[in-house]
């Protein structure tokens, strides 16, 4: 009878080991970590557009409660200010459009100023805009994307925000 108990324990231990091995979670294995792509990489892949070297970059985060995201770039060189926005946004409702803005200061400050950088155009993978000027807007550190119903150069509903 003692021999049967020992055999039974061995069988149970073996079954327990098999069950553990079959249902263990992937965290139990020494798997290599898969890096999560950055928002910049996701947008570059989506738009098939490589952000040039030497540009300042700012991540744009959704402030509307949705899931939009984006990246803004800027550079002032040889008397030319270049600015671009790539954004992953849902299509706006009919009659509405997305517009980009550069912002200096805070709304409550006396030196608060904003300028429109234009309507965003639909592009493969989302929305984008490109803005160039002979004026150096490097002092405008804020970037905003708004949802607009009226083309009056006044910002309406903020969708994405970020800063350099």
C-alpha positions as CSV (number, residue, x, y, z in Angstrom):
1,X,0.0,0.0,0.0
2,X,2.9,2.4,0.7
3,X,4.2,1.7,-2.8
4,X,0.8,2.8,-4.3
5,X,0.9,6.0,-2.3
6,X,4.4,6.9,-3.6
7,X,3.4,6.1,-7.2
8,X,0.3,8.2,-6.8
9,X,2.3,11.2,-5.4
10,X,4.7,10.9,-8.3
11,X,1.9,10.8,-10.8
12,X,0.2,13.8,-9.2
13,X,3.5,15.8,-9.1
14,X,4.0,15.0,-12.8
15,X,0.5,16.1,-13.7
16,X,0.9,19.3,-11.7
17,X,4.2,20.1,-13.5
18,X,2.5,19.4,-16.9
19,X,-0.5,21.6,-16.1
20,X,1.8,24.5,-14.8
21,X,4.0,24.3,-18.0
22,X,0.9,24.3,-20.2
23,X,-0.8,27.3,-18.7
24,X,2.1,29.5,-17.6
25,X,2.0,33.1,-18.7
26,X,4.4,34.5,-21.3
27,X,5.9,36.7,-18.6
28,X,7.4,33.5,-17.1
29,X,9.6,33.1,-20.2
30,X,12.7,35.0,-20.9
31,X,11.3,36.7,-24.0
32,X,13.1,39.7,-25.5
33,X,11.3,43.0,-24.8
34,X,9.5,44.4,-27.9
35,X,10.0,48.1,-28.0
36,X,6.9,50.3,-28.3
37,X,7.3,52.7,-31.2
38,X,7.3,56.4,-30.4
39,X,4.6,58.7,-31.6
40,X,7.2,60.1,-34.0
41,X,7.9,56.7,-35.5
42,X,4.2,55.8,-35.8
43,X,3.4,59.0,-37.6
44,X,6.5,58.8,-39.9
45,X,5.5,55.2,-40.8
46,X,1.9,56.2,-41.3
47,X,2.7,59.3,-43.5
48,X,5.7,57.7,-45.2
49,X,7.5,60.9,-44.2
50,X,10.9,61.2,-42.5
51,X,11.3,64.1,-40.2
52,X,14.6,65.8,-41.3
53,X,17.5,66.1,-38.9
54,X,18.1,69.4,-37.2
55,X,14.4,70.2,-36.6
56,X,13.0,70.8,-33.1
57,X,10.2,68.4,-32.4
58,X,7.2,68.6,-30.1
59,X,4.7,65.8,-29.3
60,X,1.1,66.9,-29.5
61,X,-1.4,65.2,-27.2
62,X,-5.1,65.0,-27.4
63,X,-6.9,67.5,-25.0
64,X,-10.4,66.9,-26.3
65,X,-11.0,63.5,-24.7
66,X,-10.5,61.6,-28.0
67,X,-7.5,59.6,-29.1
68,X,-5.7,61.9,-31.5
69,X,-2.0,62.5,-31.5
70,X,0.6,64.4,-33.5
71,X,4.1,65.8,-33.8
72,X,5.2,69.3,-34.7
73,X,8.5,70.4,-36.1
74,X,10.2,73.8,-36.5
75,X,13.5,75.3,-37.6
76,X,14.8,78.8,-38.3
77,X,17.7,78.8,-40.6
78,X,19.1,81.3,-43.2
79,X,16.2,83.7,-42.8
80,X,13.5,81.0,-43.2
81,X,11.2,79.7,-40.5
82,X,9.8,76.2,-41.3
83,X,7.1,74.5,-39.3
84,X,5.1,71.3,-40.0
85,X,2.5,69.2,-38.2
86,X,1.7,65.6,-38.7
87,X,-1.5,64.4,-36.9
88,X,-3.5,61.2,-36.5
89,X,-7.0,62.6,-36.2
90,X,-10.5,61.3,-37.1
91,X,-12.2,63.0,-40.0
92,X,-14.0,66.1,-38.9
93,X,-17.8,66.3,-39.4
94,X,-19.0,67.9,-42.6
95,X,-18.4,71.6,-42.7
96,X,-15.6,71.5,-40.1
97,X,-11.8,71.5,-40.6
98,X,-8.6,71.3,-38.6
99,X,-6.4,74.3,-38.3
100,X,-2.8,74.7,-36.8
101,X,-1.6,77.5,-34.5
102,X,1.6,78.7,-33.0
103,X,1.2,80.3,-29.6
104,X,3.4,82.6,-27.5
105,X,2.7,83.1,-23.8
106,X,-0.3,82.1,-21.8
107,X,-3.9,83.3,-22.4
108,X,-3.9,85.3,-19.2
109,X,-0.5,87.0,-20.0
110,X,-0.3,90.5,-21.6
111,X,2.2,89.1,-24.2
112,X,-0.2,86.3,-25.3
113,X,-0.2,86.0,-29.1
114,X,-1.3,83.3,-31.5
115,X,-1.0,82.9,-35.3
116,X,-2.7,80.6,-37.7
117,X,-0.3,78.3,-39.6
118,X,-3.2,77.2,-41.9
119,X,-5.8,74.6,-42.5
120,X,-4.6,71.1,-42.2
121,X,-4.9,68.9,-45.3
122,X,-5.8,65.3,-45.5
123,X,-2.8,63.1,-46.2
124,X,-2.1,59.4,-46.3
125,X,-2.3,58.4,-42.7
126,X,-3.9,61.5,-41.2
127,X,-3.7,65.3,-41.5
128,X,-0.7,67.6,-42.1
129,X,0.3,71.1,-42.6
130,X,3.4,72.9,-43.7
131,X,4.1,76.5,-42.9
132,X,7.0,78.7,-44.0
133,X,7.8,82.4,-43.3
134,X,10.6,84.9,-43.4
135,X,9.5,85.9,-39.9
136,X,11.3,84.0,-37.1
137,X,8.5,82.4,-34.9
138,X,11.0,80.6,-32.7
139,X,9.6,82.5,-29.7
140,X,6.2,80.8,-30.2
141,X,6.7,77.6,-28.2
142,X,3.1,76.4,-28.1
143,X,1.5,74.4,-30.9
144,X,-2.3,73.8,-31.0
145,X,-4.5,72.0,-33.5
146,X,-8.1,73.1,-33.4
147,X,-11.4,71.9,-34.9
148,X,-13.0,74.9,-36.7
149,X,-16.4,75.6,-38.1
150,X,-15.8,79.2,-39.1
151,X,-12.7,80.3,-41.1
152,X,-12.2,83.5,-39.1
153,X,-8.6,83.1,-37.9
154,X,-9.8,82.7,-34.3
155,X,-9.1,79.4,-32.6
156,X,-12.2,77.3,-31.7
157,X,-12.2,73.8,-30.1
158,X,-8.7,72.7,-29.0
159,X,-8.0,69.1,-30.1
160,X,-4.2,68.7,-29.8
161,X,-1.6,70.7,-27.8
162,X,2.1,70.6,-27.2
163,X,5.2,72.7,-26.9
164,X,8.7,72.9,-28.0
